[in-house]
Amino acid sequence: MSEAAIVSRSEKERSLRPIVIAVSVLMWVVLAVTVIGALYAAFVALFVLLTQALWLAAVTNNSVKVGAKQLPHIWEKVVSSSARLGLAQPPDTYVMQAGGSLNAFATRLFSRNFVILFSDLVDASVDAGNDPAAPSIVDFVVAHEVAHIARDHLAWWLLPARLIPWLGPAYSRACEYTCDENALSVTTSLPTAERALGLLAGGVTVARTMDVDAFADQAQGTGGFFAAVYELNATHPYLPKRVNALRAHGGGKAAPAPSRSFFSYLLAPFLGIAIPGSAAAVVLIIVAMVGIMAAIAVPSFMKYRESSQEIRQRLLDLQAGITAEQKAAEGSDEPDAQAESPDQLQTGVMHGEKFDWTLTAPANLWRVLNIESAHAQNTMADGWISHTEKDAHVMVIAEAAEGITLSAFAENVLANFKQGDSRMKVTSQAPLIFKNGKGRLLHIKTKVAGMNFDYLIGLLVSSDNAYQLIGFVDSKDFGAIKTDMEKAIASFEVEE
């Protein structure tokens, strides 16, 4: 046989791989463009990576590493198979004691490839009825596992499609057929390949004497309903079917694969949840995890939303000097603050309802609420503007106050705040020139329900009327909103 690299894939894999690639790419794109999806993907990836790294650390440090000085006869097989299958670097190979299990597997961590051979499989493969001069069962097993690496079956980015019922298991089984064919091409011995699969089925003693033809004929029993449902969820084909596939590939006498019933295909993903480790079971676990996280997150979000509305109302009560006891005693039935729909918002100049005044809303993302919406926020409001992206507001309260001075008015406003929250802090008081006279600008900081808020309050006494221009915003946004609030307050003008 030529020593050229073997690059074949099974017919089943050639038909399924483009679909798996397309579906995986599409699912990664969907996850990448959604914040929640990206967070879930990052969380799952981190969890899987950590689990894989810790597990491999335990396996490799409790196993015998194969090399030129340690089990060189096995290392020679790894090197030879890697070269024949086109790998530039042989994978790190270990022999692991696994309590009598006959198995082997390939895996990857970052860019490092690994082949793990169970010790009982290696021991059993030494003599399972083969001609000592012919390729051994170990040759076939090693070549099969190296083929998984060489054919890029361990690519992490194909994981989304491999979790999909029907598609994921079908592709995984197709990969097993590919690796069997590649291993047969490396060993060039169909009897050895058949005996290797027989060893996995019946153990070393049975493999020495078993009738391989009779074993291959067992494939006819795999078309039954429950057998089909199991295989449709399995990552590996039934072993007798693999023998027949090898015979078909290697020119031997192969029995045709039995057909599966329509209902086995239809019900496989649903009944597959009873199979541990199946794609259906994994999807069920993921759905359950998402459901649990949603059950936690959605109520928390709703609670936060309700809390935000309560905080806003509490802030409004603070500026009016209304205590919780007073509100309860009055049996207040004010409507809850509601998000404003587009038809409740206007741009430009806001006009007073109770007295004649104007206030110009800043052009950048500020909107004027109609008076009904303003009253829904606070019945004392004579006007209200809100920022459309941040929870920032400027409210106007106008009231008759014959004979009151600006100083007395300012003291009364601060007394109302202190009555509602003794922890509030006056950061600054400064003169403010309005078109109708001298006013005052207060900067107040307060804390409500664990959240910090900043107030900018413009005060003006004009024509026996007193005006409060109350701007408030979450402290984390105050720096970005402060200038807009100052412009809005400074634009206030009483029409005389």
C-alpha positions in Angstrom: 0.0 0.0 0.0 1.2 3.5 -0.8 2.6 5.5 2.1 0.7 8.7 1.0 -1.5 10.3 3.7 -5.0 8.9 3.9 -7.6 11.6 3.6 -10.9 9.7 3.1 -14.1 10.3 5.0 -17.0 7.8 5.0 -19.8 8.5 2.6 -22.1 9.2 5.6 -19.7 11.9 6.9 -19.2 13.5 3.5 -23.0 14.0 3.3 -23.5 15.3 6.9 -20.4 17.4 7.5 -21.4 20.4 5.4 -24.8 20.5 7.2 -23.1 20.3 10.6 -20.7 23.1 9.7 -23.5 25.3 8.3 -25.7 24.8 11.4 -22.9 25.3 13.8 -21.8 28.6 12.1 -25.4 29.8 12.1 -25.9 29.0 15.8 -22.6 30.7 16.7 -23.7 33.9 14.8 -27.1 33.9 16.6 -25.3 33.5 20.0 -22.8 36.2 19.2 -25.4 38.9 18.2 -27.5 38.4 21.3 -26.2 39.5 24.7 -28.0 36.7 26.6 -26.8 34.2 24.1 -23.2 35.4 24.3 -23.3 35.2 28.1 -24.7 31.7 28.1 -22.2 30.6 25.5 -19.3 32.1 27.5 -20.5 30.5 30.7 -20.9 27.1 29.1 -17.6 27.3 27.3 -15.8 28.3 30.5 -17.5 25.4 32.4 -16.7 22.8 29.8 -13.1 24.1 29.4 -12.5 24.0 33.2 -14.1 20.5 33.5 -12.0 19.2 30.6 -8.7 20.7 31.9 -9.2 19.3 35.4 -10.3 15.8 34.1 -7.3 15.6 31.8 -5.0 16.6 34.6 -6.3 13.7 36.7 -6.1 11.2 33.8 -2.7 12.1 32.4 -1.0 12.2 35.9 -2.5 8.9 36.9 -1.6 7.1 33.7 1.5 5.8 31.9 2.7 8.2 29.2 3.7 6.3 26.0 7.0 7.4 24.3 10.2 6.3 22.8 11.4 4.9 26.1 8.1 4.0 27.6 6.1 1.2 25.8 8.0 2.0 22.6 6.1 -0.7 20.6 2.8 1.2 21.2 4.5 4.6 20.5 5.7 3.3 17.2 2.1 2.5 16.2 1.0 6.0 17.2 3.8 7.7 15.2 3.2 5.4 12.2 -0.6 6.0 12.2 -0.1 9.8 12.6 2.1 9.9 9.6 -0.2 7.8 7.4 -3.2 9.9 8.4 -1.5 13.2 7.8 -0.8 14.5 11.3 2.3 16.6 11.6 2.6 15.8 15.3 1.7 12.5 17.0 -0.8 13.0 19.9 0.2 12.6 23.5 -0.7 9.0 24.3 -1.4 7.4 27.7 -2.3 3.9 28.9 -4.9 4.1 31.7 -6.1 1.5 34.1 -9.9 1.5 33.8 -11.2 -1.4 36.0 -11.5 -3.9 33.2 -13.2 -1.7 30.6 -12.2 -2.3 27.0 -12.1 1.1 25.4 -10.0 4.0 24.0 -10.7 7.6 23.1 -9.2 10.7 21.6 -9.6 14.2 23.0 -8.2 17.7 22.8 -7.4 20.6 25.1 -6.6 23.8 23.4 -4.1 22.8 20.7 -2.9 19.6 22.4 -4.2 16.3 21.2 -4.5 13.2 23.3 -5.1 9.5 22.8 -6.1 7.4 25.9 -5.8 3.7 25.7 -7.4 1.6 28.4 -4.9 -0.9 29.8 -7.2 -3.9 29.6 -7.8 -3.3 25.9 -4.1 -3.1 25.3 -3.5 -6.4 27.2 -6.4 -8.1 25.5 -5.2 -7.0 22.1 -1.9 -8.8 22.4 -3.5 -12.1 21.7 -7.0 -12.3 20.3 -6.5 -14.9 17.7 -4.4 -13.0 15.2 -1.4 -14.1 13.3 1.6 -12.6 15.2 3.1 -11.4 11.9 -0.1 -9.6 10.9 -1.1 -6.1 12.2 -2.5 -6.4 15.7 -5.8 -5.2 17.2 -3.8 -2.4 18.9 -2.8 -1.1 15.5 -6.4 -0.8 14.5 -7.5 0.8 17.8 -4.6 3.3 17.7 -5.2 4.2 14.1 -9.0 4.6 14.8 -8.3 7.1 17.6 -5.7 9.0 15.7 -8.1 9.3 12.8 -10.5 11.3 15.0 -7.8 13.9 15.4 -6.7 13.8 11.8 -10.2 14.3 10.5 -10.9 17.2 12.9 -13.7 15.4 14.7 -12.7 17.1 17.9 -13.3 20.7 16.6 -15.0 22.6 19.4 -16.8 25.0 17.1 -18.9 22.1 15.8 -20.4 21.5 19.2 -23.7 23.4 18.7 -24.8 21.1 15.8 -23.6 18.0 17.7 -26.1 18.9 20.5 -29.0 18.8 18.1 -31.1 15.6 18.3 -31.0 13.5 15.0 -28.2 15.6 13.5 -25.6 15.5 16.2 -25.8 11.7 16.9 -26.0 10.9 13.1 -22.8 12.9 12.5 -21.0 11.3 15.4 -21.9 7.8 14.1 -20.7 8.9 10.6 -17.4 9.9 12.2 -17.0 6.4 13.7 -17.5 4.9 10.2 -14.8 7.3 8.9 -12.3 6.3 11.6 -13.0 2.6 11.0 -12.3 3.0 7.3 -9.1 5.0 8.0 -7.9 2.5 10.5 -8.5 -0.3 8.0 -6.5 1.6 5.4 -3.6 1.9 7.9 -3.6 -1.8 9.0 -4.6 -3.3 5.6 -6.1 -6.3 7.4 -9.9 -6.7 7.4 -9.8 -9.8 9.7 -7.9 -7.7 12.3 -10.4 -4.9 12.0 -13.3 -7.4 12.4 -11.6 -9.0 15.4 -11.0 -5.7 17.0 -14.7 -4.9 16.9 -15.5 -8.4 18.1 -13.2 -7.8 21.0 -15.1 -4.7 22.0 -18.3 -6.7 21.9 -17.4 -9.9 23.6 -14.0 -9.6 25.3 -10.7 -11.3 24.7 -11.8 -14.9 25.1 -14.8 -14.6 22.8 -12.8 -12.6 20.3 -10.3 -15.5 19.8 -13.0 -18.0 18.7 -16.1 -16.0 17.7 -17.7 -16.6 14.3 -17.3 -13.1 12.7 -19.9 -13.9 10.0 -22.5 -14.7 12.6 -21.6 -11.6 14.5 -22.1 -9.5 11.3 -25.5 -11.1 10.7 -26.6 -9.7 14.1 -26.9 -6.3 12.3 -30.3 -7.5 11.0 -31.7 -7.2 14.5 -30.9 -3.5 14.8 -33.9 -2.3 12.8 -36.4 -2.9 15.6 -38.2 0.0 17.2 -36.3 0.3 20.4 -33.0 -0.7 18.9 -33.5 2.0 16.3 -34.5 4.6 18.9 -31.4 3.9 20.9 -29.0 4.0 17.9 -30.6 7.3 16.7 -29.5 8.8 20.0 -26.2 7.1 20.2 -22.8 8.5 19.2 -21.6 5.0 18.0 -23.2 2.6 15.5 -24.0 -0.9 16.7 -20.8 -3.0 16.4 -22.2 -5.6 14.0 -23.2 -2.7 11.7 -19.6 -1.4 11.9 -18.3 -4.9 10.8 -20.6 -4.8 7.8 -19.5 -1.3 6.9 -15.9 -2.3 7.1 -16.5 -5.3 4.9 -18.3 -3.1 2.3 -15.3 -0.7 2.4 -12.7 -3.4 2.3 -14.3 -5.6 -0.3 -15.6 -8.3 2.0 -19.1 -9.9 2.1 -21.4 -7.3 3.8 -25.0 -7.8 4.9 -27.3 -4.8 4.0 -28.2 -2.6 6.9 -31.9 -3.0 8.0 -34.3 -0.1 7.6 -35.7 1.8 10.6 -39.4 2.6 11.1 -40.7 6.0 10.6 -41.9 6.1 14.2 -38.4 5.4 15.5 -37.2 8.5 13.8 -40.2 10.5 14.9 -40.0 9.6 18.6 -36.2 9.2 19.0 -35.5 12.7 20.4 -38.3 12.3 22.9 -37.5 8.8 24.1 -33.8 9.6 24.0 -34.0 11.7 27.2 -34.0 8.3 29.0 -30.5 7.6 27.6 -27.7 9.1 29.7 -25.3 11.3 27.7 -27.5 11.4 24.6 -28.0 14.6 22.7 -31.6 14.6 23.7 -30.7 14.2 27.4 -28.1 17.0 27.1 -30.6 19.3 25.4 -33.1 18.6 28.1 -30.6 19.5 30.8 -29.7 22.7 29.0 -33.3 23.6 28.6 -33.9 22.9 32.3 -30.9 25.0 33.2 -32.1 27.9 31.1 -35.6 27.5 32.5 -34.3 27.6 36.1 -32.1 30.6 35.3 -35.1 32.3 33.6 -37.3 31.5 36.6 -34.8 33.3 38.8 -34.0 36.1 36.4 -37.5 37.1 35.3 -39.0 37.6 38.8 -35.8 39.4 39.8 -36.2 41.7 36.8 -39.9 42.3 37.5 -39.1 43.0 41.1 -36.4 45.4 40.0 -38.8 47.1 37.7 -41.4 47.4 40.4 -38.7 48.7 42.8 -37.6 51.3 40.3 -41.2 52.6 40.0 -41.5 52.7 43.8 -38.1 54.5 44.1 -39.3 57.1 41.5 -42.5 57.7 43.5 -40.5 57.9 46.7 -38.2 60.6 45.2 -41.3 62.6 44.1 -42.7 62.3 47.6 -39.4 63.5 49.1 -39.5 66.7 47.1 -43.1 67.3 48.2 -42.3 66.5 51.9 -44.8 63.6 52.0 -43.9 60.9 54.5 -44.8 57.3 54.2 -47.1 57.6 57.2 -48.9 60.6 55.7 -49.4 58.8 52.4 -50.8 55.7 54.2 -53.1 57.9 56.3 -54.4 59.7 53.3 -55.1 56.4 51.5 -53.4 57.7 48.4 -54.7 56.1 45.2 -52.4 58.0 42.8 -51.8 56.0 39.6 -48.5 54.2 39.2 -45.9 55.7 37.0 -46.1 54.2 33.6 -43.8 54.2 30.6 -44.7 56.8 28.1 -45.9 55.8 24.7 -44.8 57.9 21.7 -48.2 59.7 21.5 -47.7 61.0 25.0 -44.3 62.6 24.2 -43.6 65.8 22.4 -40.5 67.8 21.6 -39.7 71.5 22.0 -41.1 74.0 24.5 -43.2 73.0 27.5 -46.0 75.4 28.6 -47.5 75.6 32.1 -51.0 74.4 32.9 -51.6 76.2 36.2 -49.7 79.4 35.4 -48.3 80.9 32.2 -44.7 79.9 31.9 -42.4 78.1 29.4 -39.4 75.7 29.7 -37.4 74.6 26.7 -36.5 70.9 26.6 -32.9 70.2 25.5 -32.9 68.9 22.0 -30.8 65.8 22.8 -33.2 62.9 23.6 -35.5 64.9 25.9 -39.3 64.8 25.4 -42.2 66.8 26.9 -44.9 64.8 28.6 -48.5 65.9 28.1 -50.2 67.1 31.2 -52.1 63.9 31.8 -48.9 61.9 31.8 -47.2 64.5 34.1 -50.1 64.2 36.6 -49.8 60.4 36.4 -46.2 60.8 37.6 -47.1 63.4 40.3 -50.3 65.2 40.8 -48.5 68.4 41.9 -46.6 68.5 38.6 -47.5 71.5 36.3 -45.1 70.1 33.6 -42.6 67.3 33.1 -39.8 66.4 30.7 -38.0 63.1 30.5 -34.9 61.7 28.9 -35.7 58.9 26.5 -32.7 56.7 27.2 -31.7 57.4 30.9 -34.0 57.6 33.9 -33.6 61.4 34.1 -36.4 64.0 34.6 -37.2 67.6 35.2 -40.5 68.5 36.8 -42.1 71.9 37.4 -44.2 72.6 40.4 -46.0 75.9 40.4 -48.0 77.2 43.4 -49.4 80.5 44.7 -47.2 81.9 47.5 -48.2 85.5 48.1 -45.6 87.4 50.1 -43.0 84.6 50.3 -39.3 85.5 49.8 -36.8 83.4 47.9 -34.9 82.6 51.1 -38.0 81.5 52.9 -39.1 79.5 49.9 -35.7 77.7 49.8 -35.8 76.9 53.5 -39.3 75.4 53.1 -38.1 73.2 50.2 -35.1 71.9 52.1 -37.3 71.3 55.2 -39.6 69.1 53.0 -36.6 67.1 51.8 -35.2 66.6 55.3 -38.7 65.6 56.6 -38.7 62.8 53.9 -35.1 61.8 54.3 -32.8 62.9 57.1 -29.8 61.5 55.2 -30.0 63.9 52.3 -27.1 66.2 51.8 -27.0 69.7 50.3 -23.9 69.8 48.1 -24.2 73.4 46.9 -26.5 76.5 46.8 -25.8 79.1 44.1 -27.6 82.2 42.7 -29.4 81.6 39.4 -30.5 84.4 37.1 -33.8 83.8 35.4 -35.3 86.1 32.8 -37.9 87.0 35.4 -35.4 87.7 38.2 -33.0 86.2 40.6 -33.4 82.6 41.7 -31.4 79.9 43.4 -30.0 76.5 42.3 -29.7 73.7 44.8 -27.7 70.5 44.3 -28.9 67.7 46.6 -27.7 64.1 47.0 -29.9 61.5 48.6 -30.2 57.7 48.8 -33.4 55.8 48.3 -33.7 51.9 48.6 -29.9 51.6 48.4 -29.7 53.7 45.2 -28.0 57.1 45.0 -29.7 60.1 43.3 -28.7 63.6 42.5 -31.2 66.5 42.4 -30.7 69.9 40.7 -33.5 72.2 41.9 -34.1 75.7 40.5 -36.2 78.0 42.7 -37.9 81.2 41.6 -40.4 83.5 43.2 -42.2 85.8 40.7 -45.5 87.7 40.8 -46.6 86.1 44.1 -46.1 82.6 42.7 -43.3 80.2 43.6 -41.8 77.7 41.1 -39.7 74.6 41.8 -37.8 73.2 38.8 -36.8 69.7 40.0 -34.3 67.7 38.1 -33.4 64.2 39.3 -31.3 61.3 38.0 -29.5 58.2 39.2 -26.1 59.4 40.5 -24.2 57.2 38.0 -25.7 59.2 35.1 -25.5 62.6 36.7 -22.3 63.6 35.0 -23.8 62.9 31.6 -27.1 64.6 32.3 -26.1 67.6 34.5 -25.5 70.1 31.6 -28.9 69.3 30.0 -30.7 69.8 33.4 -29.0 73.1 34.0 -30.0 74.3 30.5 -33.6 73.2 30.9 -33.8 74.9 34.3 -32.1 78.1 33.1 -34.6 78.3 30.1 -37.6 78.7 32.5 -39.5 81.9 31.9 -42.7 83.3 33.4 -45.0 85.0 30.9 -46.1 88.3 32.3 
